[in-house]
Amino acid sequence: MDDKQFREFGKAAIDYIADYNENLRDRDVLPDVQPGYLSKLIPHTAPEKPETWQQVLDDVERFIMPGVTHWNSPRFHAYYPTANSYPAIVGEIMSAGLGSIGFSWITSPACTELEMITMDWLGKLLGLPEKFLNSSPGYGGGVIQGTASEALLVALMAARETTVNRLMAEQDEMDEGAIRSKLIAYSSDQSNSSVEKGGRLGAMKMRLLPVDEQCSLRGSTFLEAVERDIKAGLIPCYAVITLGTTPTCAFDNLQEIGPICKKYNIWLHIDAAYAGAAFVCPEYQHLMAGIEYADSFNFNPHKWLLVNFDCSAFWVKDYRLLEESFNVDRIYLANNKQGNAYDYRHWQIPLGRRFRALKLWFVLRLYGAEGLRQYIRHTITLGKNFEELVRKDDRFEVLLEASMGLVCFRLRGEDHLTRQLLDRLMERRKIYVIPGGYQNKLCMRFVVCSRFTLQADIEFAWDEISSQASEILSTISQSNGSSVDHDVPSKITNGMTSKMKGLEMKNEQDRNTNKLM
């Protein structure tokens, strides 16, 4: 492919992506394919002769799109958002085009220095203490990891090595292997699966502690576990406190737990993978109260801050502890600028690293703090609007107050009713929601995930949920030989009206999106 063909292919691909985003509502959010579908459509060997880019792009629509789950659809309400924006997409293109592998300063000075600057910009927007910033007079600093899972593992391994080194220095007679075998970590039983996985990968037992009725880990529970383990001869080493848990977007009590970690020399890592984006809004920064106790902090701009995957922001209070844990030097890595600038290879698991700061820089500049705050507030408002619709229907119950655009709710009665509803929604593929759990009850998690979501999409989703609930309950009442008025006709009519409304609002949606995004 020469320069001319690259220009043509690139422009056609940009047009395809823009058209795809403009018409997301025309596609079912979930694909209608079975495992192995693609192997029946694509040859089992690579082509011997080169094909044209037009053929390749055509086959994206023919073969790939039927198997795509549309994460950026305004009708995707599962898991959490996967961020997407045009500035970030262009940043990705620039990063791929430049091809920098910035593992040390000399390998691409702009890659390192722009990351230092943008991480400071982002930290200041969140209201992080100065000691976490690259520009601080101390040893704080920020780096872009691939995912929160990586950040959790990096923090765990740094905590592990720091604890081992400290105890070896304090007590010469202690055996290193014995120390490592006694290390233990803590988190809540509501923390992300990557926390437990990190414990396995880092060879450290992870104790998952129970939470209160608001799904928050409290200091008393944490302290009891720590003191019990110390009496048993174990060594508390690492704690993950979650601000915005995966199941319910709950917040652990950092103010209670922080002083305990400080007292017992436990590395305190804050996982705010999703909810951390909301801290760009001053009215939510109080949820970080106690952050001064943290040794490390992480959130994912690639979830809710319009920066495409992968981009996970990770700050530490003392980057020297990372370098002491991960520094492996070879003659081919040496350069004459060492010691005068960051070598981010010491702050991460892999050696190589992409120029991810470009897309973060583009988003911060082209949206501005004002645009980012507007987007976060818009999402939270839509979540509250959905919660109001659920609360107005006596057939449903909301289990916890909506948090950061997440609503946990269920059909009243036995779990099998909610399970049937989830199954029906999955089969119909019009919206995508996933199951959750709260106090041994099955529930549904509804999250506002797409930057394209409007109030019409919230109404569309509720109409889909409500009408399917009506059918389930009507079938049950008929099989029981009773008649129950579930207001089926009016809800179905409202559903059809809302669907039509959503289609008619397409042009208005485009205008609103341009203003908002």
Long-range contacts (C-beta under 8 A, 24 or more apart in sequence): 1-53, 5-53, 8-53, 9-53, 9-57, 10-93, 12-53, 12-54, 12-57, 13-57, 16-57, 16-60, 16-61, 17-89, 21-72, 21-452, 22-510, 24-70, 24-72, 24-73, 24-74, 24-450, 24-452, 25-73, 25-74, 25-75, 25-457, 25-502, 25-503, 25-506, 27-65, 27-70, 27-73, 28-429, 28-430, 29-69, 29-70, 29-73, 29-75, 29-76, 29-429, 29-430, 29-431, 29-432, 30-69, 30-426, 30-429, 30-432, 31-66, 31-67, 31-68, 31-69, 31-429, 32-66, 32-429, 33-66, 33-67, 37-66, 37-67, 38-63, 38-67, 69-432, 71-449, 72-449, 72-450, 72-451, 72-452, 73-432, 73-450, 73-452, 74-450, 74-452, 74-453, 74-454, 74-457, 75-430, 75-431, 75-432, 75-450, 75-457, 75-460, 75-461, 76-431, 76-432, 76-449, 76-450, 77-431, 77-432, 77-433, 77-445, 77-446, 77-447, 77-448, 77-449, 77-461, 78-432, 78-433, 78-434, 78-445, 78-447, 78-449, 79-434, 79-447, 79-449, 80-246, 80-273, 80-274, 80-303, 80-304, 80-447, 80-449, 81-274, 81-303, 81-304, 81-447, 81-448, 81-449, 81-450, 82-302, 82-303, 82-309, 82-449, 83-301, 83-302, 83-303, 83-304, 83-305, 83-306, 83-307, 83-308, 83-309, 83-311, 83-451, 84-306, 84-308, 84-450, 84-451, 85-306, 85-307, 85-308, 85-363, 85-367, 85-451, 85-517, 87-306, 87-359, 87-362, 87-363, 87-365, 87-366, 87-367, 88-306, 88-307, 88-308, 88-359, 88-360, 88-362, 88-363, 89-308, 89-359, 90-359, 90-362, 91-308, 91-358, 91-359, 91-360, 91-361, 91-362, 91-363, 92-308, 92-358, 92-359, 94-355, 94-358, 94-362, 95-354, 95-355, 95-356, 95-358, 95-359, 98-355, 100-354, 100-355, 101-352, 101-353, 101-354, 102-344, 102-353, 102-354, 102-355, 103-333, 103-343, 103-344, 103-345, 103-351, 103-352, 103-353, 104-333, 104-335, 104-338, 104-343, 104-344, 104-345, 105-335, 105-337, 105-340, 105-341, 105-342, 105-343, 106-335, 106-336, 106-337, 108-355, 109-341, 110-355, 111-353, 111-355, 111-357, 112-341, 112-342, 112-343, 112-344, 113-341, 114-355, 114-357, 114-358, 114-361, 115-142, 115-143, 115-144, 115-344, 115-356, 115-357, 116-141, 116-142, 116-342, 117-357, 117-361, 118-357, 118-360, 118-361, 118-364, 119-143, 119-144, 119-313, 119-315, 119-357, 121-364, 122-301, 122-313, 122-360, 122-364, 123-313, 123-315, 125-279, 125-280, 125-369, 125-372, 126-276, 126-279, 126-280, 126-285, 126-288, 126-299, 127-279, 127-282, 127-285, 127-288, 128-291, 128-297, 128-315, 129-291, 129-292, 131-317, 132-297, 132-315, 132-316, 132-317, 133-315, 134-342, 138-317, 138-318, 139-317, 139-318, 139-319, 139-320, 140-315, 140-316, 140-317, 140-318, 140-319, 141-315, 141-316, 141-319, 141-342, 141-347, 142-313, 142-314, 142-315, 142-316, 143-314, 143-315, 143-344, 143-347, 143-348, 144-311, 144-312, 144-313, 144-314, 144-353, 144-356, 144-357, 144-360, 145-298, 145-312, 145-313, 145-314, 145-348, 146-310, 146-312, 147-194, 147-300, 147-310, 147-312, 148-192, 148-194, 148-271, 148-273, 148-298, 148-299, 148-300, 148-312, 149-194, 149-197, 149-198, 150-312, 150-348, 150-349, 151-269, 151-271, 151-296, 151-298, 151-312, 151-314, 152-194, 152-195, 152-198, 152-240, 152-269, 152-271, 152-298, 153-198, 153-201, 153-202, 153-349, 154-314, 154-322, 154-326, 154-347, 154-348, 154-349, 155-238, 155-240, 155-267, 155-269, 155-295, 155-296, 155-298, 155-314, 155-316, 156-185, 156-198, 156-199, 156-202, 156-204, 156-238, 156-269, 157-202, 157-325, 157-326, 158-267, 158-296, 158-316, 158-321, 158-322, 158-325, 158-326, 159-185, 159-237, 159-238, 159-266, 159-267, 159-269, 159-295, 160-202, 160-203, 160-204, 160-237, 160-238, 160-325, 161-321, 161-324, 161-325, 162-267, 162-321, 162-324, 162-325, 163-235, 163-237, 163-238, 163-265, 163-267, 165-324, 166-265, 167-235, 179-235, 182-233, 182-234, 182-235, 183-234, 183-235, 183-237, 183-238, 184-229, 184-234, 184-235, 184-236, 184-237, 185-237, 185-238, 185-239, 185-240, 186-222, 186-225, 186-226, 186-236, 186-238, 186-239, 186-240, 186-266, 187-217, 187-239, 187-240, 187-241, 187-242, 188-215, 188-216, 188-217, 188-242, 188-245, 188-252, 190-215, 190-217, 190-242, 190-245, 190-246, 190-247, 190-248, 190-250, 191-240, 191-242, 191-245, 191-246, 191-271, 192-242, 192-245, 192-246, 192-271, 192-273, 193-246, 195-240, 195-242, 195-271, 204-237, 204-238, 211-250, 211-252, 213-439, 214-250, 214-400, 215-245, 215-247, 215-248, 215-250, 215-400, 215-438, 216-250, 216-251, 216-252, 216-253, 217-241, 217-242, 217-252, 217-253, 217-257, 218-253, 218-256, 218-257, 219-253, 219-255, 219-256, 219-257, 219-259, 219-260, 220-256, 222-256, 222-257, 222-260, 223-260, 226-260, 226-264, 226-266, 230-264, 236-264, 236-265, 236-266, 237-266, 237-267, 238-266, 238-267, 238-269, 239-266, 239-267, 239-268, 239-269, 240-269, 240-270, 240-271, 241-268, 241-269, 241-270, 241-271, 241-294, 242-270, 242-271, 242-272, 243-270, 243-271, 243-272, 243-275, 243-276, 243-287, 243-288, 244-272, 244-273, 244-274, 244-275, 244-276, 244-403, 244-404, 246-274, 247-408, 247-436, 247-437, 247-438, 247-445, 248-399, 248-400, 248-403, 248-406, 248-408, 248-436, 248-438, 249-274, 249-275, 249-403, 249-404, 249-406, 250-400, 250-403, 251-275, 251-287, 253-290, 254-288, 254-289, 254-290, 254-291, 254-293, 254-294, 255-289, 255-290, 256-290, 257-290, 257-293, 258-290, 258-292, 258-293, 258-294, 259-293, 261-293, 262-293, 267-295, 267-296, 268-293, 268-294, 268-295, 268-296, 269-294, 269-295, 269-296, 269-297, 269-298, 270-294, 270-296, 270-297, 270-298, 271-298, 272-297, 272-298, 272-299, 273-298, 273-299, 273-300, 273-303, 273-312, 274-299, 274-300, 274-303, 274-304, 274-404, 275-299, 275-304, 275-403, 275-404, 276-300, 276-313, 277-301, 277-303, 277-304, 277-305, 277-376, 278-304, 278-376, 278-380, 278-404, 280-305, 280-369, 280-372, 280-373, 280-376, 281-373, 281-376, 281-377, 295-321, 301-360, 301-363, 304-376, 304-379, 305-363, 305-372, 306-363, 306-367, 306-372, 306-375, 306-451, 306-517, 307-359, 307-360, 307-363, 308-359, 310-356, 311-356, 311-359, 311-360, 314-347, 316-347, 319-347, 322-346, 322-347, 323-347, 367-517, 371-516, 371-517, 374-516, 375-451, 375-516, 375-517, 378-516, 379-404, 379-405, 379-448, 379-453, 380-404, 380-405, 380-448, 382-448, 382-453, 382-454, 382-455, 382-458, 383-407, 383-446, 383-447, 383-448, 385-455, 385-458, 386-446, 386-448, 386-458, 386-461, 386-462, 389-458, 389-459, 389-462, 390-462, 393-466, 395-469, 395-473, 395-486, 396-469, 399-438, 399-439, 399-441, 399-443, 400-438, 405-447, 405-448, 406-445, 406-446, 406-447, 407-445, 407-446, 407-447, 408-436, 408-438, 408-443, 408-444, 408-445, 408-446, 409-443, 409-444, 409-446, 410-441, 410-442, 410-443, 410-444, 411-469, 411-472, 411-473, 415-441, 415-442, 417-472, 417-473, 417-476, 418-442, 418-443, 418-444, 420-472, 421-465, 421-468, 421-469, 421-472, 424-468, 424-471, 424-472, 425-464, 425-465, 425-468, 428-464, 428-468, 430-460, 430-464, 431-460, 431-461, 431-464, 431-465, 433-465, 451-513, 451-516, 451-517, 452-509, 452-513, 454-505, 454-509, 454-512, 456-498, 456-501, 456-502, 456-505, 456-509, 457-502, 459-498, 459-501, 459-502, 460-495, 460-498, 460-499, 460-502, 462-498, 463-491, 463-494, 463-495, 463-496, 463-498, 463-499, 464-495, 466-491, 466-494, 466-495, 467-491, 467-492, 467-495
